[in-house]
């Protein structure tokens, strides 16, 4: 670890996680564990084709089956009319949001929900699905992003028109294009400097085209939700989610309910990585519950997870780089097309903004497209959009280094982004650690070591992610025994309970074990809190924990002044957890520990609670750089990862073990996208590998121990210098692995994953 100068008592240590015992003993309750009296079980009928016009649905035979309690279709949804509603992806027709949940006019991907059934037994519900009769007119599917962008492609959404977005250095504007039907939902243009002049002064200009396929987050726990629509009109939902408030607000919008009438109870979550932010089964379970008066539970099979929940986008990118002979990059150009799936909403903006993030380049032109096609609608996946766009940029950078006969890291360091560097979107960086990460890579033992053996290669790549802020709430109750119960609104995915407890403990001068953290039981019992995603939780909810602790400190100073019968300003709370006051009549300094004053609160006005609701904006961007050694078998095309080192600026590592775990997990997922993971569709739009037997995620047998180096360049916009760490580690692996393959066998892989078949096709293009 490359440590900061500031030392803390709790932050930076490695206590055992507070929820560990519940997780390893099976006491923790996940979405599928919910059990309620008189519970019914729901299943979904899904489209067997990728593209069709829906003619009719006959549910009468299913409804007549003994044990079936209700069947719903899109007709049971409230009428959306022409309402346009705000979402995180912009303004969206409400009929699209509801049409994704239950198909109305068209079937837009294989697995598109058509109807939902609930019964007294899940097997009966499954049998009832087979009794629903659907008439449809099959249409040609659109399965390639470039094909979807062509004027000759079949149109998925007849009322979709391209929204043109232009973002210059200091602002953005948007308008509609002409009235032509299209599959291009949005088109973004960003420009800084003068790229035409920049390329004119370049000594060398390189261009390349790159592609990636859809890939799934691969969380172990399938989606599971239960709902109870009570007789008083209140809807209660139990669900596996990364954000209870996001689910609450979207449910209220979809079902035309006030948010005060919806209560969401987040269960423990068995992985998400961005894929558990959207609605899937929650509205369906709710409608079935309203229709039957019973609680209804629904959970996906693994095939449904892969075919019908949101993967990340497949992409097609074109990148152009102009540089001087000394390696100074003078101009770049990027064209980034992202698959949105059946409805708009790809991460095209984030991908375009991140593409050139690690570098200081005076002239930049970037455009990106959000494109619909007959595949499942995409969802967020760890630094959404960035892995593919930076795969393209970092691959071309390595080619540039080779052409200029420069060390790949020397080229990157020469053009490293620093404080004040203006990004593609026009924003200027504050304090960042891009250069420090690059220097750590160049000076590392791994990078400087000699790689021996045939068909072995070494690759490097950089990655950038913005990180997030948003709203967070925290309540902290002081107990008479000198401990604190911390309640936050953030769902715990990767050890947030521990990190937030440590933040509060550091502020109060306590130990991590003195703090008992918990996730709020429901959306009625805590203030609004944003999703656990966007690398925001330890930063933003940690800030709320800090402010709640400061609130406790202020209240304890008041109580101490009351006990000592002195002025409030004469009392101070030290970072060691001791309260200090004026000398007594004998001249002895007065002090009191946290535990001592906690025991007296009941006699001095009652117990106290610290409260905080924050929305910090001083976010610390994150940079990562990876080194990977591979060996390629030229006879089979198999790629083995021999060694991997991940270097990352983490700001301040609150709990280094969990930071290292986040980085190692991101590496594993990125290597999966680079070598083996990808959706394989046949010409009809059927996913060929819709099981974990065929969808090949890397396991511990496929990877070496991943070495981590934590660089700590504190974020000046946080009390403890925290930056988010969870997303940027998935960004560099795609390019790092591709660059290592090129170094090993001289083949530039431009379409990922680099499966054995793909490697052999590159090695033997004539066969």
GUBATI-876502 format. One line per field, with one value per residue (C-alpha): residue in three letters; z negated, y negated, x negated. Coordinates in steps of 0.25 Angstrom, whole numbers, always signed. Layout:
! residues N
rest <- [ALA; ...]
c3 <- [Z; ...]
c2 <- [Y; ...]
c1 <- [X; ...]
This chain:
! residues 767
rest <- [UNK; UNK; UNK; UNK; UNK; UNK; UNK; UNK; UNK; UNK; UNK; UNK; UNK; UNK; UNK; UNK; UNK; UNK; UNK; UNK; UNK; UNK; UNK; UNK; UNK; UNK; UNK; UNK; UNK; UNK; UNK; UNK; UNK; UNK; UNK; UNK; UNK; UNK; UNK; UNK; UNK; UNK; UNK; UNK; UNK; UNK; UNK; UNK; UNK; UNK; UNK; UNK; UNK; UNK; UNK; UNK; UNK; UNK; UNK; UNK; UNK; UNK; UNK; UNK; UNK; UNK; UNK; UNK; UNK; UNK; UNK; UNK; UNK; UNK; UNK; UNK; UNK; UNK; UNK; UNK; UNK; UNK; UNK; UNK; UNK; UNK; UNK; UNK; UNK; UNK; UNK; UNK; UNK; UNK; UNK; UNK; UNK; UNK; UNK; UNK; UNK; UNK; UNK; UNK; UNK; UNK; UNK; UNK; UNK; UNK; UNK; UNK; UNK; UNK; UNK; UNK; UNK; UNK; UNK; UNK; UNK; UNK; UNK; UNK; UNK; UNK; UNK; UNK; UNK; UNK; UNK; UNK; UNK; UNK; UNK; UNK; UNK; UNK; UNK; UNK; UNK; UNK; UNK; UNK; UNK; UNK; UNK; UNK; UNK; UNK; UNK; UNK; UNK; UNK; UNK; UNK; UNK; UNK; UNK; UNK; UNK; UNK; UNK; UNK; UNK; UNK; UNK; UNK; UNK; UNK; UNK; UNK; UNK; UNK; UNK; UNK; UNK; UNK; UNK; UNK; UNK; UNK; UNK; UNK; UNK; UNK; UNK; UNK; UNK; UNK; UNK; UNK; UNK; UNK; UNK; UNK; UNK; UNK; UNK; UNK; UNK; UNK; UNK; UNK; UNK; UNK; UNK; UNK; UNK; UNK; UNK; UNK; UNK; UNK; UNK; UNK; UNK; UNK; UNK; UNK; UNK; UNK; UNK; UNK; UNK; UNK; UNK; UNK; UNK; UNK; UNK; UNK; UNK; UNK; UNK; UNK; UNK; UNK; UNK; UNK; UNK; UNK; UNK; UNK; UNK; UNK; UNK; UNK; UNK; UNK; UNK; UNK; UNK; UNK; UNK; UNK; UNK; UNK; UNK; UNK; UNK; UNK; UNK; UNK; UNK; UNK; UNK; UNK; UNK; UNK; UNK; UNK; UNK; UNK; UNK; UNK; UNK; UNK; UNK; UNK; UNK; UNK; UNK; UNK; UNK; UNK; UNK; UNK; UNK; UNK; UNK; UNK; UNK; UNK; UNK; UNK; UNK; UNK; UNK; UNK; UNK; UNK; UNK; UNK; UNK; UNK; UNK; UNK; UNK; UNK; UNK; UNK; UNK; UNK; UNK; UNK; UNK; UNK; UNK; UNK; UNK; UNK; UNK; UNK; UNK; UNK; UNK; UNK; UNK; UNK; UNK; UNK; UNK; UNK; UNK; UNK; UNK; UNK; UNK; UNK; UNK; UNK; UNK; UNK; UNK; UNK; UNK; UNK; UNK; UNK; UNK; UNK; UNK; UNK; UNK; UNK; UNK; UNK; UNK; UNK; UNK; UNK; UNK; UNK; UNK; UNK; UNK; UNK; UNK; UNK; UNK; UNK; UNK; UNK; UNK; UNK; UNK; UNK; UNK; UNK; UNK; UNK; UNK; UNK; UNK; UNK; UNK; UNK; UNK; UNK; UNK; UNK; UNK; UNK; UNK; UNK; UNK; UNK; UNK; UNK; UNK; UNK; UNK; UNK; UNK; UNK; UNK; UNK; UNK; UNK; UNK; UNK; UNK; UNK; UNK; UNK; UNK; UNK; UNK; UNK; UNK; UNK; UNK; UNK; UNK; UNK; UNK; UNK; UNK; UNK; UNK; UNK; UNK; UNK; UNK; UNK; UNK; UNK; UNK; UNK; UNK; UNK; UNK; UNK; UNK; UNK; UNK; UNK; UNK; UNK; UNK; UNK; UNK; UNK; UNK; UNK; UNK; UNK; UNK; UNK; UNK; UNK; UNK; UNK; UNK; UNK; UNK; UNK; UNK; UNK; UNK; UNK; UNK; UNK; UNK; UNK; UNK; UNK; UNK; UNK; UNK; UNK; UNK; UNK; UNK; UNK; UNK; UNK; UNK; UNK; UNK; UNK; UNK; UNK; UNK; UNK; UNK; UNK; UNK; UNK; UNK; UNK; UNK; UNK; UNK; UNK; UNK; UNK; UNK; UNK; UNK; UNK; UNK; UNK; UNK; UNK; UNK; UNK; UNK; UNK; UNK; UNK; UNK; UNK; UNK; UNK; UNK; UNK; UNK; UNK; UNK; UNK; UNK; UNK; UNK; UNK; UNK; UNK; UNK; UNK; UNK; UNK; UNK; UNK; UNK; UNK; UNK; UNK; UNK; UNK; UNK; UNK; UNK; UNK; UNK; UNK; UNK; UNK; UNK; UNK; UNK; UNK; UNK; UNK; UNK; UNK; UNK; UNK; UNK; UNK; UNK; UNK; UNK; UNK; UNK; UNK; UNK; UNK; UNK; UNK; UNK; UNK; UNK; UNK; UNK; UNK; UNK; UNK; UNK; UNK; UNK; UNK; UNK; UNK; UNK; UNK; UNK; UNK; UNK; UNK; UNK; UNK; UNK; UNK; UNK; UNK; UNK; UNK; UNK; UNK; UNK; UNK; UNK; UNK; UNK; UNK; UNK; UNK; UNK; UNK; UNK; UNK; UNK; UNK; UNK; UNK; UNK; UNK; UNK; UNK; UNK; UNK; UNK; UNK; UNK; UNK; UNK; UNK; UNK; UNK; UNK; UNK; UNK; UNK; UNK; UNK; UNK; UNK; UNK; UNK; UNK; UNK; UNK; UNK; UNK; UNK; UNK; UNK; UNK; UNK; UNK; UNK; UNK; UNK; UNK; UNK; UNK; UNK; UNK; UNK; UNK; UNK; UNK; UNK; UNK; UNK; UNK; UNK; UNK; UNK; UNK; UNK; UNK; UNK; UNK; UNK; UNK; UNK; UNK; UNK; UNK; UNK; UNK; UNK; UNK; UNK; UNK; UNK; UNK; UNK; UNK; UNK; UNK; UNK; UNK; UNK; UNK; UNK; UNK; UNK; UNK; UNK; UNK; UNK; UNK; UNK; UNK; UNK; UNK; UNK; UNK; UNK; UNK; UNK; UNK; UNK; UNK; UNK; UNK; UNK; UNK; UNK; UNK; UNK; UNK; UNK; UNK; UNK; UNK; UNK; UNK; UNK; UNK; UNK; UNK; UNK; UNK; UNK; UNK; UNK; UNK; UNK; UNK; UNK; UNK; UNK; UNK; UNK; UNK; UNK; UNK; UNK; UNK; UNK; UNK; UNK; UNK]
c3 <- [+0; +3; -9; -12; -22; -31; -41; -47; -59; -52; -37; -30; -40; -37; -47; -45; -37; -46; -38; -36; -45; -40; -26; -28; -37; -28; -37; -27; -20; -5; +5; +7; -8; -10; -16; -19; -23; -11; -1; +14; +24; +37; +51; +64; +78; +87; +102; +110; +121; +122; +130; +133; +133; +122; +127; +115; +102; +97; +82; +79; +79; +69; +60; +60; +55; +41; +31; +40; +33; +43; +57; +61; +75; +79; +79; +63; +63; +61; +75; +77; +88; +94; +80; +81; +68; +63; +61; +58; +74; +76; +80; +84; +89; +78; +88; +90; +76; +74; +87; +83; +70; +78; +93; +100; +114; +118; +113; +114; +109; +106; +91; +92; +81; +87; +75; +60; +52; +37; +31; +18; +22; +32; +40; +43; +47; +56; +62; +64; +72; +83; +84; +88; +103; +110; +125; +131; +144; +144; +150; +154; +142; +141; +134; +138; +133; +147; +154; +144; +148; +163; +169; +175; +162; +156; +146; +132; +126; +137; +128; +126; +131; +129; +119; +122; +110; +112; +100; +102; +91; +82; +85; +92; +100; +107; +118; +126; +140; +152; +151; +157; +151; +145; +135; +131; +118; +115; +121; +113; +118; +109; +113; +107; +115; +130; +134; +149; +145; +135; +145; +156; +146; +143; +148; +147; +148; +144; +145; +141; +139; +127; +122; +109; +107; +96; +83; +70; +56; +52; +38; +30; +25; +36; +35; +24; +19; +11; +10; +1; +5; -8; -9; -14; +0; -5; +3; -4; +4; +0; +11; +14; +18; +18; +15; +7; +10; +24; +25; +16; +25; +38; +33; +29; +43; +50; +42; +41; +26; +17; +11; -3; +0; +4; -6; -1; -11; -5; -8; -8; +6; +12; +22; +31; +38; +44; +49; +37; +38; +48; +46; +51; +42; +32; +40; +45; +31; +26; +37; +34; +19; +21; +30; +20; +6; +3; +2; +15; +17; +30; +33; +46; +51; +56; +70; +68; +61; +73; +84; +78; +68; +72; +76; +81; +95; +107; +114; +127; +126; +135; +129; +136; +129; +134; +127; +129; +131; +116; +112; +109; +112; +119; +124; +122; +128; +123; +129; +119; +122; +110; +110; +101; +104; +106; +100; +99; +87; +90; +83; +96; +88; +77; +87; +96; +84; +79; +91; +91; +76; +72; +81; +84; +98; +104; +115; +114; +122; +117; +121; +116; +119; +111; +120; +118; +124; +121; +108; +94; +89; +83; +68; +61; +59; +51; +58; +68; +82; +78; +80; +95; +99; +91; +97; +111; +106; +98; +109; +120; +110; +109; +124; +124; +114; +123; +135; +128; +121; +107; +94; +93; +79; +83; +94; +84; +73; +83; +86; +72; +67; +55; +47; +56; +68; +76; +79; +92; +85; +82; +67; +61; +51; +37; +29; +35; +35; +50; +50; +37; +42; +55; +47; +38; +50; +57; +44; +40; +38; +47; +59; +58; +57; +69; +76; +81; +89; +103; +106; +94; +93; +84; +85; +78; +78; +70; +66; +61; +54; +49; +36; +30; +18; +17; +4; -8; -22; -35; -49; -61; -75; -87; -97; -112; -111; -102; -89; -77; -68; -54; -44; -29; -17; -8; -5; -8; +3; +1; -13; -15; -29; -33; -26; -31; -45; -44; -39; -51; -61; -56; -57; -71; -76; -78; -73; -61; -71; -79; -67; -63; -48; -42; -29; -31; -32; -21; -14; -24; -35; -30; -21; -6; -2; +12; +18; +14; +27; +35; +25; +16; +3; -6; -1; -2; -13; -20; -20; -26; -37; -40; -41; -50; -59; -59; -63; -75; -79; -79; -88; -97; -99; -104; -113; -119; -121; -129; -137; -140; -142; -132; -119; -107; -100; -111; -107; -95; -89; -86; -74; -85; -89; -102; -106; -113; -121; -130; -143; -155; -168; -172; -158; -153; -138; -136; -126; -123; -114; -104; -112; -125; -119; -112; -125; -130; -119; -125; -137; -129; -119; -113; -102; -89; -74; -64; -50; -37; -23; -13; +2; +4; +18; +16; +22; +24; +38; +38; +47; +48; +56; +58; +62; +67; +72; +81; +89; +102; +108; +123; +126; +118; +116; +101; +92; +78; +69; +62; +53; +50; +43; +40; +36; +32; +25; +14; +8; -7; -9; -20; -21; -12; -12; -6; +4; +8; +10; +18; +27; +29; +32; +43; +49; +49; +56; +66; +70; +72; +82; +88; +90; +88; +85; +95; +100; +112; +120; +132; +144; +138; +125; +116; +106; +108; +95; +85; +73; +64; +71; +84; +80; +76; +64; +59; +46; +36; +45; +57; +50; +41; +28; +32; +26; +22; +19; +12; +16; +6; +12; +2; +8; +2; +3; -8; -23; -22; -7; -2; +12; +18; +21; +26; +41; +47; +45; +56; +67; +70; +71; +85; +91; +82; +86; +101; +101; +94; +105; +116; +108; +107; +122; +130; +132; +129; +124; +127; +123; +109; +103; +108; +108; +113; +126; +128; +125; +136; +146; +144; +145; +157; +165; +177; +171]
c2 <- [+0; -14; -21; -35; -44; -44; -33; -29; -20; -12; -15; -7; +5; +18; +22; +34; +30; +28; +36; +48; +57; +56; +58; +71; +77; +75; +66; +55; +53; +52; +49; +64; +66; +57; +66; +60; +66; +70; +67; +70; +72; +65; +69; +62; +65; +60; +58; +69; +60; +48; +39; +40; +32; +37; +40; +46; +53; +63; +67; +74; +88; +84; +77; +90; +98; +103; +95; +83; +70; +59; +56; +42; +36; +22; +19; +20; +8; -6; -13; -21; -30; -39; -42; -45; -42; -45; -34; -33; -32; -44; -47; -34; -30; -23; -13; -8; -6; +2; +9; +15; +21; +27; +26; +19; +16; +23; +34; +28; +39; +54; +54; +42; +44; +46; +50; +54; +65; +67; +80; +88; +95; +91; +104; +101; +87; +93; +102; +90; +83; +94; +92; +77; +76; +65; +61; +52; +48; +51; +40; +40; +38; +27; +33; +25; +10; +6; +12; +6; -8; -6; -12; +1; +8; +12; +2; +7; -5; -12; -25; -26; -38; -41; -52; -60; -64; -74; -76; -87; -90; -98; -93; -84; -86; -76; -76; -66; -62; -60; -51; -39; -26; -20; -10; -21; -27; -37; -43; -51; -60; -66; -74; -81; -89; -88; -73; -77; -86; -76; -64; -74; -76; -61; -53; -40; -37; -23; -18; -5; +2; +10; +18; +25; +34; +33; +38; +41; +37; +51; +49; +62; +59; +58; +47; +50; +41; +42; +32; +30; +20; +18; +15; +1; -2; -1; +7; +14; +20; +29; +30; +32; +19; +9; -3; -2; -16; -15; -3; -10; -23; -14; -5; -17; -23; -10; -7; -21; -22; -33; -29; -30; -18; -9; -3; +5; +15; +18; +32; +36; +36; +47; +39; +28; +20; +10; +21; +20; +5; +8; +13; +27; +35; +24; +18; +32; +38; +25; +26; +41; +38; +27; +36; +48; +41; +50; +48; +53; +57; +58; +62; +64; +76; +75; +75; +64; +56; +57; +56; +45; +37; +26; +29; +18; +13; +20; +9; +4; -7; -14; -22; -31; -37; -47; -49; -55; -47; -49; -43; -55; -53; -65; -60; -49; -45; -34; -29; -20; -12; -4; +6; +2; +15; +14; +0; -12; -14; -9; -15; -23; -36; -30; -22; -34; -42; -32; -28; -38; -41; -37; -46; -61; -63; -77; -74; -64; -60; -49; -44; -33; -26; -19; -8; +1; +15; +29; +32; +31; +17; +14; +10; +4; +12; +7; -6; -4; -8; -10; +4; +4; -10; -9; +4; -3; -14; -6; +4; -7; -14; -1; -1; -15; -12; -1; -10; -21; -11; -16; -8; -7; -13; -24; -28; -28; -36; -46; -49; -47; -55; -64; -74; -84; -75; -78; -65; -62; -67; -80; -78; -81; -71; -74; -66; -53; -41; -37; -40; -34; -21; -21; -23; -12; -3; -7; -5; +8; +21; +27; +17; +17; +32; +40; +49; +62; +73; +74; +69; +61; +46; +34; +24; +11; +2; -10; -12; -24; -25; -38; -32; -38; -46; -47; -47; -39; -38; -32; -31; -28; -24; -25; -14; -14; -4; -13; -7; -13; -7; -12; -12; -15; -15; -8; +6; +14; +21; +21; +18; +5; +7; +9; -3; -12; -7; -10; -24; -27; -20; -29; -41; -38; -32; -18; -4; +2; +12; +1; -2; +7; +4; +8; +5; -2; +8; +1; -12; -18; -17; -25; -38; -37; -30; -27; -14; -6; -8; -18; -16; -26; -18; -19; -33; -39; -30; -30; -45; -44; -35; -45; -56; -48; -46; -60; -63; -53; -60; -74; -68; -61; -74; -80; -69; -70; -85; -82; -71; -80; -93; -101; -108; -100; -106; -102; -87; -80; -67; -61; -51; -41; -40; -48; -60; -71; -83; -94; -91; -88; -97; -90; -93; -79; -77; -70; -59; -48; -37; -34; -22; -30; -40; -30; -24; -37; -42; -36; -45; -58; -58; -45; -37; -44; -41; -47; -50; -54; -56; -59; -61; -63; -68; -68; -55; -49; -42; -29; -23; -9; -3; +12; +21; +35; +46; +57; +69; +73; +87; +85; +99; +97; +82; +84; +72; +74; +62; +64; +52; +40; +27; +16; +2; -8; -21; -18; -32; -26; -11; -11; +4; +9; +23; +20; +10; +21; +30; +20; +18; +33; +36; +25; +31; +45; +39; +31; +43; +51; +40; +41; +56; +64; +56; +52; +54; +63; +61; +69; +63; +63; +56; +68; +68; +81; +80; +76; +85; +84; +97; +90; +75; +76; +68; +70; +77; +78; +89; +79; +68; +66; +58; +44; +35; +21; +8; -3; -17; -27; -41; -47; -53; -67; -67; -57; -58; -45; -47; -35; -32; -21; -9; +2; -1; -6; +8; +14; +4; +7; +23; +23; +15; +20; +35; +31; +24; +36; +45; +36; +36; +51; +55; +42; +43; +31; +35; +25; +32; +38; +48; +54; +68; +79; +79; +64; +65; +77; +69; +57; +66; +74; +64; +72; +85]
c1 <- [+0; -5; +0; +4; -3; +10; +11; +24; +28; +39; +39; +29; +30; +36; +47; +56; +69; +81; +91; +81; +87; +101; +95; +87; +97; +109; +117; +117; +130; +129; +140; +144; +145; +157; +169; +182; +196; +205; +194; +196; +185; +184; +178; +176; +180; +169; +168; +162; +157; +148; +158; +173; +185; +195; +208; +216; +215; +224; +223; +236; +230; +219; +229; +238; +226; +229; +220; +218; +222; +220; +214; +209; +205; +202; +217; +216; +206; +211; +213; +200; +206; +196; +189; +174; +167; +153; +143; +128; +127; +135; +150; +156; +170; +177; +183; +169; +166; +179; +177; +164; +170; +182; +182; +194; +193; +180; +171; +157; +147; +147; +152; +160; +171; +185; +193; +192; +199; +200; +204; +204; +192; +180; +182; +197; +193; +182; +193; +202; +192; +193; +208; +207; +210; +203; +205; +193; +188; +173; +164; +149; +140; +129; +118; +105; +103; +98; +110; +119; +114; +116; +128; +132; +133; +147; +152; +154; +162; +170; +171; +156; +149; +134; +131; +119; +110; +99; +89; +78; +68; +78; +92; +101; +114; +123; +133; +141; +136; +146; +158; +151; +154; +141; +134; +125; +131; +120; +108; +98; +87; +75; +64; +52; +42; +40; +38; +36; +25; +19; +19; +12; +1; -1; -13; -6; +9; +15; +29; +36; +50; +53; +65; +71; +82; +93; +88; +96; +92; +93; +98; +100; +114; +125; +136; +146; +158; +170; +182; +194; +204; +212; +227; +223; +217; +202; +193; +182; +170; +159; +148; +133; +129; +117; +127; +140; +143; +141; +150; +161; +161; +161; +172; +181; +179; +182; +194; +199; +198; +193; +179; +185; +194; +182; +172; +160; +153; +139; +134; +120; +114; +106; +98; +103; +92; +102; +112; +121; +126; +137; +151; +154; +164; +168; +179; +184; +184; +192; +202; +205; +206; +216; +224; +224; +223; +211; +196; +189; +174; +167; +153; +145; +139; +124; +129; +138; +127; +118; +129; +138; +130; +121; +107; +97; +97; +91; +83; +76; +65; +56; +44; +34; +22; +12; -2; -15; -28; -32; -18; -11; +4; +10; +23; +33; +46; +56; +69; +76; +89; +96; +107; +118; +126; +141; +143; +134; +125; +110; +98; +94; +92; +83; +75; +72; +68; +59; +52; +40; +41; +27; +21; +18; +21; +24; +33; +44; +56; +66; +79; +88; +101; +112; +117; +129; +129; +136; +128; +131; +131; +118; +115; +104; +91; +80; +74; +85; +80; +66; +59; +63; +59; +46; +43; +43; +35; +24; +23; +20; +10; +2; +1; -3; -14; -19; -19; -27; -36; -32; -30; -15; -15; -25; -15; -3; -11; -15; +0; +5; +17; +13; +21; +27; +27; +40; +48; +56; +69; +62; +60; +47; +41; +38; +28; +26; +17; +15; +0; -3; +4; -4; -17; -14; -12; -25; -33; -26; -34; -24; -25; -41; -42; -46; -36; -41; -36; -29; -16; -16; -12; -10; +1; +4; +16; +22; +36; +45; +58; +65; +71; +84; +90; +105; +113; +111; +117; +111; +117; +107; +113; +104; +106; +104; +93; +84; +87; +94; +105; +103; +115; +113; +121; +111; +112; +100; +93; +78; +76; +82; +87; +73; +68; +79; +77; +62; +65; +74; +64; +53; +60; +65; +52; +58; +54; +61; +67; +73; +82; +94; +98; +110; +118; +131; +143; +151; +153; +162; +151; +139; +138; +136; +124; +119; +115; +103; +96; +88; +76; +84; +87; +74; +73; +87; +93; +80; +81; +95; +89; +78; +88; +97; +85; +82; +96; +94; +81; +88; +99; +90; +82; +95; +98; +84; +85; +98; +91; +79; +88; +80; +82; +84; +72; +63; +65; +58; +59; +45; +42; +39; +53; +51; +59; +50; +55; +50; +42; +49; +48; +35; +29; +30; +34; +47; +49; +60; +59; +70; +75; +75; +84; +93; +96; +101; +110; +122; +121; +117; +129; +130; +122; +118; +118; +109; +115; +110; +116; +105; +104; +89; +84; +69; +67; +53; +51; +44; +32; +27; +16; +14; +2; +5; -4; +2; -2; +6; +6; +5; +10; +23; +25; +26; +21; +16; +14; +1; +0; +8; +5; +16; +12; +22; +24; +34; +33; +33; +35; +45; +44; +33; +37; +51; +44; +35; +46; +54; +42; +40; +54; +54; +42; +48; +61; +53; +44; +57; +62; +48; +47; +59; +72; +82; +96; +97; +109; +114; +120; +134; +129; +129; +118; +110; +103; +114; +108; +96; +92; +90; +88; +74; +70; +56; +54; +42; +36; +35; +28; +15; +15; +18; +8; +13; +6; +14; +9; +15; +17; +27; +40; +40; +55; +57; +54; +45; +41; +50; +52; +61; +53; +63; +65; +52; +45; +54; +49; +35; +35; +41; +30; +19; +22; +24; +10; +4; +9; +3; -10; -10; -6; -6; +9; +18; +31; +42; +54; +56; +57; +44; +49; +40; +48; +46; +31; +30; +38; +28; +16; +22; +31; +30; +36]
